[in-house]
Amino acid sequence: MVVERDLRVAGGRTLRAYDGGGDGPVVFWHHGTPHTGAILAPQLAGAAERGLRLVTYARPGYGGSTPVPGRDVASAAHDAAVVADAFGVDRFAVMGASGGAPHALACAALLPGRVSAAATFAGLAPYTNEGFWFEGMADDGALRAALKGRDARLRYAQHAQFDPAVFTDADWAVLNGPWAALGEDAGRAAEAGAVGQVDDDLAYVSPWGFDPADTTVPVLLVHGDEDRMVPARHSERLMIMLSDATRWPRPDDGHVSVMTAYGDALNWLISR
C-alpha cells in the first residue's frame, strides 16, 4: 500500500512524498517533466517483484509540493535526503527518467554516503552550448524559451502545445500499453499548471549546482537511439563526464519506450 505524506521543510514549504512500502532495499525514484510525483502502477509492480521498496516525491511546483522559483538541479539532493529521513531510510539507490535523470545524478554526486548507485533513462547532460545540446530535439521551444529567463518561459507556456512528433511509434505503443500510466500522469501534471515544468526547464539550462564528474558511485545510463526529445548524444556526453558509468544503448527505442528496460535497470541497481 502506497503511503502519501506532506512533509514540512525549511522555510515552511511542503514536499509531497510517497512510500511504496516493504522492508527491502530502497530505490528512490525521480519523476520526469511534467509528472505529479505519485508512484505509478508499473513502477510499483516492478519494484515489488524484486522485493524493493520504492520511495519518491513531487519536485517543487508539482503535485502538492510548494514551488521554489530559481531552484537548481542540485537542490534535489537536499529534498531527497529530507524525504529519506522522514521515511526512516538511511541508504538507497536512485533512479530517474527524462527530467528526473539530472535530479537522480544530483543525489548520486552530492549524497555519496547515502546513495549506493544510480540509474537513469533518457537523461539530459548539463547545458553547455546550443550546437551540441539542442541538436536532434524534435521540439526545443520550451528549453530555448527557458534560456531567456523565467518570464519568457512562463509566456511560452501560455500557448505551448504538445507535439506528438516527439514520440516514435515504439513510444506510442508503450504509452498505449504497459506504461499507459506514465502518459496519464503527465497529462494530470500538465493540467494542474506549468510552474513545475517551467522551473525544471530553467534548472536544466542553468548551472546545475554540481559537477557530474564528482560522482563516485556507479551510474547506469539507459538511452534510446531513436529518442527525439532528449537525443542519445546527451548520455554519450555523460559517459565522458562520469568516472564509473555503464551505458545501455537501445537501438529501437525512443524517449518513452526505453522504459521497457525498467526491470533490467532495477536488477542492475540492486546488484551494485
N, C-alpha and C positions, 0 to 999 in steps of 0.2 A: 504494500500500500504506500503510495507516494504521500509524503508529508510536505505541506506548504507552510512556510513561516515568513513573516515580515520582520526583519531584523533592523533595529535602530543602531545607526553607526555615527561616527563623529560628525558634528555639525547638525545633528538632528535629522539627517536624511534616512531614507528607508531602502533596504535591499530585500527584494523578494527572492527567497531561496527555496530549493526543493531537495528532498532526500528520498531516494528510491527505496531505501530500507535494506535490511540484510546486515550480516556481520562479516562479509568477505572483504577482500581488498577493494579500496575505493578508487574509482575513476571520476575525476572532476571534469564535467562537460562544459564547453564554452560555445554558446549558440551563434548562429550566423546573423547576417544583416539582411532584412529585419526578421526577428523572431520574438516571441513573447517571453522566452526563458523557461517555459514549462518543459517537463520531461515528456518526450513523445513515446508512443507505444513501441515502435521498432527499436528505439534506443534502450528502453527498459527491458524489453524481451531479450535483446542480445546480451545485456549485462546479466540478467537473471539466469540465462542458460549457462553462464560461466561462473556463477556464484559470486558475482561482483556487486558492489554497492555503488549506485550512480548518484552523484551529487551535482547540483548546478544552481545557477541563479540568473536573474534577469539583469543585464547590464543597465546602468543608469539611463533612464529615459524609456525603458521598455517594461511592460508587464507589471506595473506597480512599484518599480524602483524609481526613486527620485532622480530627475535629470541633473547632470553635472556638466554644464557648458564648459568647454575648454579642457575636458578630461583627455588624458593621453592614454596610449595603449598600456603603458606600464602600470597605470592605476588599477588594472585588473588583478595584479598580484596582491595588492592590499585587500581588495574586496574579496578575492578568493580565500585569503587567509582568514578574514573575518567570518566568512560562511563556514569554512572548515572548523574553526574554533567553536562556532555555535552548535555544530553537529557532533562535536567531540572527536573530530578527525585530526590525527597528527600527520600522517604521511599518506600521499596519494599520487596517482598518475594523472596527467592532464590530457585532454583531447579536445580538439576544436575543428569546426568545419567552416570554410569560407571566411567570413568576417570574424568568426571565433578563433581561427587559427593564430593570428598575431597575438591575441589575448592569452591563448594557451602557451605560446612561446614566451610571453612576458613572465608567466608563472615559472616556467622551466628555468629562465635565466635569473630571476630575482628571488626565487624560493628554493634554491638547490638543496637545502637541508630538509625540505618537506616533500619536494617533488622527485619521484623516482625516475620518470621517463615521460616523454610527450609524443603524441601522435596528432598529425594534422591532415585535413583533407582540403585540397583546392585552396591553399592559403596564399595570401599576399606576401610579398617581400617588402622591406622598408622602401618608402618612396625616395628615389634618387634623382631621376631625370625623366622627362616625358618620353624621350625616344625609346628607352627600354621599357618603362613601366606601363605605358598605355598600349603599346603595340600588340595588336591581336584582340583587343577588347571589342566585342560587338556593340556595346553601348557604354561609353565612358563619360557621358554627360554629367552624371551626379558627382563623380570624383573630380572632374575638371572644374565644376562649379565650386566644389569644396576648396580648391586651391585659391579661390578668390575671397574666401572668408565665410563666416557663419551666415551673415545676412544674404549673401549670394546663394549659398546652398539652400537656405530656407525659401528664398524666392523660387529657386529651381523646383523645389518640392511641390509648389503650388500648382504646377502644370505638368509635372513629370508623369509619364505613363509607362507601364511595364512593356518592354519589347520582347515578345515571345521568341524572337530570333536568337536571343542569348542562350537558349537551351537547344540541345541536339535532340534527335529522335530518341536516342537512348535515355536522355534526361526525362523526356516526357513519358516514356514507358515506365520509368521508375516512379515518377510522380503520380501516375495513374495506377500504380500497383503497390509494391511493398512499402514505399516511402511516401504514400499519399499524405500522411500526417504532416510531413515536412512542408509541403506546399500550403496545406490548410492553415498551419500555424503562422507561416509567413504572411498569409492573407489577413489573419486576425491582427497581427502586429501592424501591418500597413494601415488597416482601417482605424487603429487606435491613435494614429498620428505619426508625424515624421521626425519628431525630436530625437529619438534614439538613433535612427538611421543617419540623420544629419550629423550628430556628434560622433558617431562611428566613422563616417566618411572624413570628417575633419581630422580625426585622430590618425587615420591611415596615411593621409598625405602630409602630415606634420611629423616632426621628430617623435619617435616612439617613446622616448624616455629610458631606453635601454638598448644595448647592443647585442643582437643575437649571437655574435661571436663570443660573448661571455658565457654562453650556455655550456655547462659541463655534463649535463645528463644526456642520455641517448634520446635522439629525436627521429621519428619516422615521418616522412613526407609522402603522402599519397596524392597523386595528381593525374587527372585525365589528360591525355594528349589532345583531345578534341575540345577542351574547355574553352568556351567563348566569352566567359565572364571574367575569369582570372586565368589568363594563359599560363601554360605549363612552364614558361620561362621564369615565372616567379619562384617556383620550387627549385628550379635549376640554379637560380641565383642564391637561394638559401643554402643549397648544398655546398656552395663555395664558402659561405659565411660560417656555417656550423662545423664544429670540430668533430662531433660524433653523430653523424646523420646517415640515415638509410633512406633511399628514395625508391618508391614503388611507382614506376610509370604505368599508366593504364591506357593502352593504345586505343581502345574503343570507347572510352568513357568521356563524358562531358563534365559539367560542373556539379550536377546532382547525381548522376548515375555512378559516380565514383564512390558513393555511399554504400554500394553493394560490397565494398571491401571492409565495411564496419566490423563485422565479426572477426575477420582475419587481423585487423588492426588491434582489436581488443586482445586477441591471443598474443600478439607481439608485445603489447604493453605489459601484460602480466607475466611474461617470460623474462622481463628485464630484472 
